[in-house]
Amino acid sequence: ELTPTFNPTSRTGYLRSLRDCIGDPPDEYKTGWKEEWVTLRAEQYLRFTEGLAESSKSPPPARPRVSSGTEPSTTSLQERSLRERSSQRREERGTKEWVERHKPLPKVLQRFDSAIQESVASGMEREHAETYHALQSVKGALGAAMREGRKDFACSTYALCDALHATFRKQQQDWQQKQAVRAAVEGDSDGPFADSVLPPLLYTNLEGKYGLQEGDARWRNLRAPDEAGFRGLLSETLVRANDRVDCFSEEGYRVYADGAFVAVDGPIVCFEAAESNLQGDHSPVIIKQITVEKPRLSRRSTPSRKDM
């Protein structure tokens, strides 16, 4: 009797190069990504809702009134109205004309100037910091294009990966230097300081605002095993996580939105770094390092890394 045939597991195709996904890098891709910006930003608005969070605020729900059962309640009418308005805003913003007027690249870079400066202060090259902070805002559209094998955003994809790769290699050299110094102090490369150069555990929310599912809906199946019992996924979408202690609260994981922290209920995903080996790199790229105050625990500040 033949062994039953199953669908490929989620580990199938785990190691794929960019060339396998979208072909060879275009000429002058390090600057050519700027020519793709308008189309890329428009697609982000059309396909993903995260862009709407920049300016749209939903009104509080009205108190439902008693209905005869044949006519819709105030709440259901309002929800339908909100969905219609959101769809209209998405269609309006998902045009090149709207992006050129309201979200041109120079304006976006100006908006991210503070974050860019923090990344530069943390060791990132200015050119790489600008590339990263602009393109991370359209990570959903970039990931979808790569997943579909489309080459229309190839310059942006290669430019982003190049910026992250160069930054990681620079950080890797710094980590190796620190490890060598600490090993010299300990007198043994396998001493207690040997693994401390790796980034700490990093966290982010799975659901809700700025959650992993917002950039790639397949994250919602993270805990569902495949036919082989494996739990995990292959995602082409950029992931951002951090170790900020002020992101944790009793109400849920807190994300920074509209100038304030907002608690998001739901699971929290932890990312654990490991050393590079023959199979590749297994550590995040440090985007910026900041200092935050430990909430209600002590008056001592603790360094925090915001990573990818």
C-alpha positions as CSV (number, residue, x, y, z in Angstrom):
1,E,0.0,0.0,0.0
2,L,1.4,3.4,-1.0
3,T,2.0,6.0,1.7
4,P,-0.8,8.6,1.6
5,T,0.1,11.8,-0.2
6,F,-0.1,15.0,1.8
7,N,0.2,18.7,1.0
8,P,3.8,20.1,1.3
9,T,4.6,21.1,4.8
10,S,5.2,24.8,5.7
11,R,8.9,24.1,5.7
12,T,9.0,23.3,2.0
13,G,11.0,25.9,0.1
14,Y,12.5,27.3,3.3
15,L,15.8,28.4,1.8
16,R,15.1,30.6,-1.3
17,S,17.3,33.4,-2.5
18,L,16.0,36.7,-3.8
19,R,17.1,35.6,-7.3
20,D,14.9,32.5,-7.0
21,C,11.9,34.7,-6.0
22,I,12.2,37.8,-8.2
23,G,15.2,37.4,-10.5
24,D,18.6,39.2,-10.6
25,P,19.0,42.6,-9.0
26,P,18.2,45.5,-11.4
27,D,21.0,47.9,-12.3
28,E,21.2,50.9,-9.9
29,Y,18.7,49.3,-7.5
30,K,20.2,51.2,-4.6
31,T,18.7,54.4,-6.0
32,G,16.1,52.9,-8.3
33,W,13.8,52.0,-5.5
34,K,12.9,55.7,-5.2
35,E,11.3,55.5,-8.6
36,E,9.1,52.7,-7.4
37,W,7.9,54.6,-4.3
38,V,4.6,56.1,-5.6
39,T,3.3,52.8,-7.0
40,L,4.5,50.8,-4.0
41,R,2.8,53.2,-1.5
42,A,-0.4,53.2,-3.5
43,E,-0.5,49.4,-3.5
44,Q,0.1,49.3,0.3
45,Y,-3.0,51.4,0.8
46,L,-5.1,49.2,-1.6
47,R,-4.1,45.9,-0.2
48,F,-3.5,46.6,3.5
49,T,-5.4,48.6,6.1
50,E,-2.5,49.7,8.3
51,G,-2.0,52.9,6.2
52,L,-5.5,54.0,7.2
53,A,-4.4,54.1,10.8
54,E,-2.3,57.2,10.1
55,S,-5.3,59.6,9.9
56,S,-8.6,57.8,10.2
57,K,-10.1,57.5,13.7
58,S,-13.3,55.5,14.2
59,P,-16.0,57.3,16.2
60,P,-17.1,55.5,19.4
61,P,-20.0,53.0,18.9
62,A,-23.5,54.3,19.6
63,R,-25.6,52.7,22.2
64,P,-27.8,50.2,20.5
65,R,-31.5,50.9,20.6
66,V,-34.3,48.3,20.8
67,S,-35.2,47.1,17.3
68,S,-38.4,45.4,16.1
69,G,-36.2,42.8,14.5
70,T,-37.1,43.8,10.9
71,E,-35.1,47.0,10.8
72,P,-31.3,47.2,11.4
73,S,-30.1,48.6,14.7
74,T,-28.1,51.8,15.1
75,T,-24.9,49.8,15.8
76,S,-25.1,47.6,12.6
77,L,-25.9,50.7,10.5
78,Q,-22.9,52.5,11.9
79,E,-20.6,49.5,11.4
80,R,-21.7,49.3,7.8
81,S,-21.1,53.0,7.3
82,L,-17.6,52.7,8.8
83,R,-16.8,49.8,6.4
84,E,-18.0,51.8,3.5
85,R,-16.0,54.9,4.4
86,S,-12.9,52.8,5.0
87,S,-13.3,51.2,1.6
88,Q,-13.7,54.7,0.0
89,R,-10.6,56.0,1.8
90,R,-8.6,53.0,0.7
91,E,-9.6,53.4,-2.9
92,E,-8.9,57.2,-2.8
93,R,-5.5,56.7,-1.3
94,G,-4.6,53.8,-3.5
95,T,-4.0,56.0,-6.4
96,K,-0.7,57.5,-7.7
97,E,-2.2,61.0,-7.8
98,W,-3.1,60.9,-4.0
99,V,0.3,59.5,-3.1
100,E,2.1,62.1,-5.1
101,R,0.2,64.9,-3.4
102,H,0.1,63.6,0.2
103,K,2.9,60.9,0.6
104,P,5.8,61.8,-1.7
105,L,9.1,60.2,-0.6
106,P,10.8,63.4,0.6
107,K,7.8,64.1,2.9
108,V,7.9,60.5,4.2
109,L,11.6,60.7,4.9
110,Q,11.0,64.0,6.8
111,R,8.4,62.3,8.9
112,F,10.8,59.5,9.8
113,D,13.7,61.9,10.4
114,S,13.8,61.4,14.2
115,A,13.8,57.6,13.8
116,I,16.5,57.8,11.0
117,Q,18.7,59.9,13.3
118,E,18.3,57.3,16.1
119,S,19.3,54.5,13.7
120,V,22.3,56.4,12.6
121,A,23.3,57.0,16.2
122,S,23.0,53.3,16.8
123,G,25.5,52.6,14.0
124,M,23.5,52.4,10.8
125,E,24.7,54.3,7.7
126,R,22.5,57.3,6.8
127,E,21.6,55.9,3.3
128,H,20.7,52.5,4.8
129,A,18.6,54.1,7.6
130,E,16.6,56.2,5.0
131,T,16.0,53.1,2.8
132,Y,14.9,51.0,5.8
133,H,12.5,53.5,7.4
134,A,10.8,54.4,4.2
135,L,10.4,50.8,2.9
136,Q,9.4,49.3,6.3
137,S,6.2,51.4,6.0
138,V,5.2,49.4,2.9
139,K,6.4,46.0,4.1
140,G,3.0,44.4,3.4
141,A,3.0,45.3,-0.3
142,L,6.7,44.3,-0.7
143,G,6.2,40.9,0.9
144,A,3.1,40.2,-1.2
145,A,5.0,41.1,-4.4
146,M,7.8,38.8,-3.5
147,R,5.4,36.0,-2.5
148,E,3.7,36.3,-5.9
149,G,7.0,36.4,-7.8
150,R,6.4,39.9,-9.2
151,K,9.4,42.0,-10.3
152,D,7.8,45.4,-10.3
153,F,9.2,46.2,-6.9
154,A,12.6,44.4,-7.3
155,C,14.6,47.6,-6.8
156,S,12.9,48.3,-3.4
157,T,13.3,44.6,-2.3
158,Y,17.0,44.5,-3.1
159,A,17.6,47.9,-1.7
160,L,16.0,47.0,1.6
161,C,17.7,43.6,1.9
162,D,21.1,45.3,1.0
163,A,20.6,47.9,3.8
164,L,19.7,45.2,6.3
165,H,22.6,42.9,5.2
166,A,25.2,45.7,5.4
167,T,24.0,46.7,8.8
168,F,23.9,43.2,10.1
169,R,27.5,42.5,8.9
170,K,28.7,45.7,10.7
171,Q,26.9,44.6,13.9
172,Q,28.3,41.1,13.6
173,Q,31.8,42.6,13.5
174,D,31.0,44.6,16.6
175,W,29.7,41.5,18.4
176,Q,32.8,39.5,17.5
177,Q,35.0,42.3,18.9
178,K,33.1,42.4,22.1
179,Q,33.2,38.7,22.5
180,A,37.0,38.7,21.9
181,V,37.4,41.3,24.6
182,R,35.2,39.5,27.1
183,A,36.9,36.2,26.3
184,A,40.2,37.8,27.0
185,V,38.9,39.0,30.4
186,E,37.5,35.6,31.2
187,G,40.5,33.7,29.8
188,D,38.1,31.4,28.0
189,S,36.0,31.9,24.8
190,D,33.4,29.6,26.3
191,G,33.1,31.6,29.5
192,P,29.8,33.1,30.8
193,F,30.1,36.2,28.6
194,A,30.4,34.2,25.3
195,D,26.8,34.3,24.3
196,S,25.9,37.7,25.8
197,V,26.8,39.6,22.6
198,L,23.7,38.3,20.9
199,P,20.6,40.5,21.0
200,P,18.1,39.7,23.9
201,L,14.7,38.1,23.5
202,L,12.5,40.3,21.4
203,Y,8.7,40.6,21.4
204,T,5.8,41.9,19.4
205,N,2.0,41.4,19.2
206,L,0.5,38.8,17.0
207,E,-2.9,40.4,16.5
208,G,-4.4,43.9,16.5
209,K,-2.8,47.2,15.5
210,Y,0.7,46.8,14.1
211,G,0.6,43.1,14.8
212,L,2.3,40.4,12.8
213,Q,-1.0,39.5,11.1
214,E,-1.3,43.0,9.7
215,G,1.6,42.6,7.4
216,D,1.0,38.9,6.6
217,A,-2.3,37.2,7.4
218,R,-0.6,33.8,7.5
219,W,0.8,34.6,11.0
220,R,-2.7,33.8,12.3
221,N,-1.9,30.1,11.7
222,L,1.3,30.2,13.6
223,R,0.1,27.8,16.3
224,A,-1.6,25.4,13.9
225,P,0.5,22.3,13.1
226,D,0.9,21.0,9.6
227,E,0.7,17.3,8.6
228,A,4.1,16.6,10.1
229,G,3.3,18.4,13.4
230,F,5.5,21.3,12.6
231,R,4.4,24.7,13.9
232,G,5.8,27.7,12.1
233,L,5.6,29.6,8.8
234,L,7.7,31.1,6.0
235,S,7.0,34.8,5.6
236,E,8.5,37.2,3.2
237,T,7.2,40.2,5.1
238,L,9.5,42.3,7.3
239,V,9.1,41.8,11.0
240,R,9.7,44.4,13.7
241,A,10.1,43.5,17.4
242,N,11.7,45.0,20.5
243,D,12.6,44.4,24.1
244,R,11.1,47.6,25.6
245,V,9.8,46.9,29.1
246,D,7.2,49.7,28.8
247,C,5.4,47.7,26.1
248,F,4.1,45.3,28.6
249,S,1.1,46.0,30.7
250,E,-1.7,44.1,32.5
251,E,-4.1,45.3,29.7
252,G,-2.0,43.7,27.0
253,Y,1.0,44.4,24.8
254,R,1.3,48.2,24.1
255,V,2.0,49.7,20.7
256,Y,2.9,53.3,20.0
257,A,0.2,54.9,17.8
258,D,-1.1,58.4,17.3
259,G,1.4,59.8,19.8
260,A,0.5,57.5,22.7
261,F,0.8,53.8,23.8
262,V,-2.3,51.7,23.2
263,A,-2.8,48.3,24.7
264,V,-3.5,45.4,22.3
265,D,-5.1,42.3,23.6
266,G,-3.9,38.9,22.3
267,P,-0.9,36.6,22.1
268,I,2.7,38.0,22.2
269,V,5.3,36.4,20.0
270,C,8.9,36.0,21.2
271,F,11.9,35.9,18.9
272,E,15.2,34.3,20.1
273,A,18.5,35.1,18.4
274,A,21.1,32.4,17.6
275,E,24.6,32.5,16.1
276,S,25.1,32.3,12.4
277,N,26.0,28.9,10.9
278,L,26.2,27.2,7.5
279,Q,22.4,27.4,7.1
280,G,22.4,31.2,7.4
281,D,22.0,34.0,9.9
282,H,19.6,33.6,12.8
283,S,19.8,36.9,14.5
284,P,17.8,40.2,14.1
285,V,19.2,43.4,12.7
286,I,19.5,46.2,15.3
287,I,17.7,49.2,13.9
288,K,18.0,51.5,16.8
289,Q,18.8,51.5,20.5
290,I,17.0,53.7,22.9
291,T,16.7,54.1,26.7
292,V,13.4,53.7,28.4
293,E,12.3,53.9,32.0
294,K,11.2,50.7,33.7
295,P,7.5,51.3,34.7
296,R,6.8,51.0,38.4
297,L,9.8,48.6,38.9
298,S,12.6,51.0,39.7
299,R,13.9,54.4,38.8
300,R,16.8,52.9,36.9
301,S,16.8,53.2,33.1
302,T,17.4,50.1,31.0
303,P,18.8,50.1,27.4
304,S,16.3,48.8,24.8
305,R,16.8,47.7,21.2
306,K,14.2,48.1,18.5
307,D,15.0,45.5,16.0
308,M,13.8,43.6,12.9
